[in-house]
């Protein structure tokens, strides 16, 4: 099921191209860098930052082991509730992904949200840092982190577990529907995996996906990518929904004051509260339906 609009107005690919070297096919990833297309003020810093110790009162920090490696994860929500793995954007485990996890944990009927730290403690505070961190990500390793996170939740009281993610995390969440058999449902926001990582036509868990009509990250989260995803999910035979939000650009779910400032610095559209509320309502309905015991 594709929720779409009659007229789509995309920005020029040349002015807003997206370089996703490991998430896009090679042909789409050779010519452009997101860091080059955004405002100079957004790329002024050059060093990496360790994850800010922002106290994050509601979170329980844990460690998860898999394949001889250990990574941190952050858990919020009630014990025994359905679990949801929440996957970061290219920035890392920052304030906004934590905001999303807290929001998810508070949605009825209540969920236990877990954020795996895919960057192992690093956070990009500007576009250049985030680009470098994402370029260095081991995508297959990230899928293994997701699988370990799903299994941790199931071993700790969650009978069913879903996966959600935003941007980079959205692409990974769809990949998990293909590559992680323990996943029970997926909701992805503005991100599609490359065919090299995962083919959505082979998805095994129900997938709901959300995209902005004016998202101009070509081949990754623009309307063309959304419609291509819809066709592949249709071929998979699993339940699916693909929603496109008129007038919205990339990262339209990020609405905290800090995120709004960052979005404006990247030249993205102003926040759309109605679209966010609708997306969260659809998220809640989807996860409640497929994660109920």
N, C-alpha and C positions, 0 to 999 in steps of 0.2 A: 504494500500500500504506500503510494507516494503522495504526500501532501505538498502541493506546489502552488505556483502563482502563474498568471497569464503572461506577464511580461517580466523578463529578467534583464537587468542592466548591470553588466560586469565592468569593472575598471580595466584599463589596458593592462595586458599581461606584461608588457614591457616596463610599465611604471611601477607595478606592484607584484613582480614575480617572486616565487617562493622557492628557496633552495632547501630541499629536504633530502640530503645526499643518500641517506640509507632508507628513507621511507618512500621515496619516489623512484620510478624506473630511471635507469641511467640516462636515457634520452631527455628526460625532463629535468635532470639535476645537474647538467653540465654547464649551463650558461648563466645561471642566476644565483644570487645570494640575498637572502632576506636582509641581512645586515647592511647591504649596499642600497636597499630600496627604501629604508626608513630614515627618519629625520636624523641629522648629525647629533643632536642632543641625546638621542636614544642610544648612541653607540660610543659615548665619550669615555667610559671606564674601560680598563684593560685587564685588571686582575680578577682572579676568582675569589669568591667569598665562601667560607664555610657556612653551613646553614645557621641562620640567626637563631640565637637562643631566646625565643620570644615567650618563654614560659609555657604557652599553649596549655593552660590549666586543664581543659577537659581531656587531654590526650594521655594515654598510657604508652610509653615508649617500650617497645619489645625488640628482640632480636630473633631473626628467622634464619635457619641454616638450610642450605641446599648445595649439593655437589661440592662439598668441601669449602664453601664460602659462606660468609655470614653477612647479613644486611639488616639495617635498622628499619623498623616500621612503626607507625603511629596509629593507635587504636582509640576509637571513641564510640560510645553507644552502649546499649544494655546487653548484658550477658544473655545468651540463649536466643537472641533475635536473629533473623536472617542476616547473613553477612554480605557486605559489598566492598570489593577491592576498588579503591579510588586512585586513579592513575594521573600523575602530574602532567602539566604542560611542559614545554621545553625549558621553562625557567628552573624547574626542580621543585622540591618540597618547600614551597614558600607560603606566605600568608593566605593567598587566594585558594590554593588547593586545600589548605586546612579549613578555610571558610566553607568550601563545598562539602568537605567531609562532615563537619559539624551539622550543616544543613541537612545532609542526607540522614544522619543518625537521628534527627528529630522529626523526620517525616513519618506520618502514620503508616503502618502500625508500630514503627520503631525498627531501626536497623543498627547493626554493628559495623561501622566503617573502618577500614584498614588502609592506610597509605603506605605502600612500600617505597623506600628511598632508592630509586633506580640510579641516582647519581652518586650514591655513597657519601652523602654529606655535603655535596657541593650545590650551590645555588647561583644562577646567573642573575645579577642585578641590572644588567642592561642587555640589549640585543646581541652585541658581540660576544659576551660571555655565554649567553644562552645558546647561541649558534654553535660555539665551540663545544660546549658540553653535549649538545644533541648530536653533533657530528661524531663525537667520540663514543657514543652509546653502542654497546653490544646488544643489538636488537634481539637476537636469539637468546642471549643471556637474560634480557629483560622479560621475555616470555617465560623463562624458567622462574624468574622472581615472582611473576604473577601466579604461576602454578603453585609455587611454594606458599604464597600468601593465601590462595584459595584453600589449600589443604590445611594451613594453620587455622583458619576460621572454622573449617569443618571439624577439626580435631578439638576445637575449643568452644563447642556448643551451638554452632550455626548449622542447622540441618541442610540448608540450601544457601548457595553463595552466587552472587552476581558480580559483574565487573563493569565499571564505568570509567570514562576518562575524557580528557579535554585536549584538543589539538594533538600533540604527539601521543598523549594518553588515549585519545579517541581512536587513533589508528591502532594502537596496541590492544585496546579493548576489543576491537573487531577481530584482530589477529587471534586473541584468546578464544573467541567463539569457534575458531577453526582448529587451533593447536592445543587447547587445554580442555580435555574431555570432562574435567570435573566442574566446569563452569555451567551454571544453570540458566543464566540470562545475561544479556549485555545491553547497556545503553551507551552510545558513543556520541560525543559532541565534536563536530567539525574536524574530522580526521579520517582518512582512509589508508589502509596499509598498501604497500607496493605488492605487486603480484609475486615478487621474489620472496617476500616475507610470508604472505598468506593469501589464499584465494577465497574471497567471501562466498563464492559459489559452493564452497565446501563447508560452510558454517554448520555447526551442529547444535548451537544454542540459539534461542530466540534473540533477535537483534532489533533494537530501536535506535534510530540515528537522527541527529539534528544538525542542520546547516543554515547559515545565513544566506539570504538571496544575493547579497552583494559581496560575499566572500570572494576575494580575487586571488587566492592562493591556488594557482592553476594546477590541476591534476591531483591535488591533495584534499581540498575542501571547498572548491567552487561548485556551482550548481551542476556543471558537467560531471564532476566526480561523484556528486550525490546521486545523479540519475544513473550513472554507470553502476554504482554500488547497489542501487535499487534493482537493477536488472540481474545482477549476480546473486543477490539475496533471494530474488524470485526463483532463480534456477536451483537454489539450495534446497528448497522445499520446507524450510523452517519458517515459523511465524516471524514476520518482520514489519516494521514501519519506518518510513523515511519522511521526515518533516523538514520543510524549507520555510524560513521565516522572512517575510517581506521586509525590505528596508534594512536588514541587519547584516553586519559584516562579521569577520572572524572574531572569536572570543567574546561573543555578545552575552555570555552568561557571567562574565566577570564584572561585578557591579559594586564592589567595595570602593570607598573613596580613593584608596591607593591604586586599585586596578583601573578605575576610571581615568585617573591621571596618567597612568602608563598607557592605556589605550589611546588617549588623545595624543600623547607623545609619538605614538606609532601611526597616527593618521587614521585611526579607525573611527567608526561612527559613534555617536553618543549612545548611552545605554537606553534600552527599550524595556521598561519594567513589565509591560504587558506580555511581551514575548518571553521574558524570563519566567514569569509566573506560569504561562502556558506550558513551557518546556518542563518546568519542575512538576507540574500537574501530570503531564504525560509520563515523566520519569517515574513518579510515585505509582501511578496506575500499572505501569509495565512491571516494575520490580515487585509490587505487591501481588500481581497475578502469578508470576512465574516463580517467586521465592516462597510462596505460602506452603506450609508443610503439607 
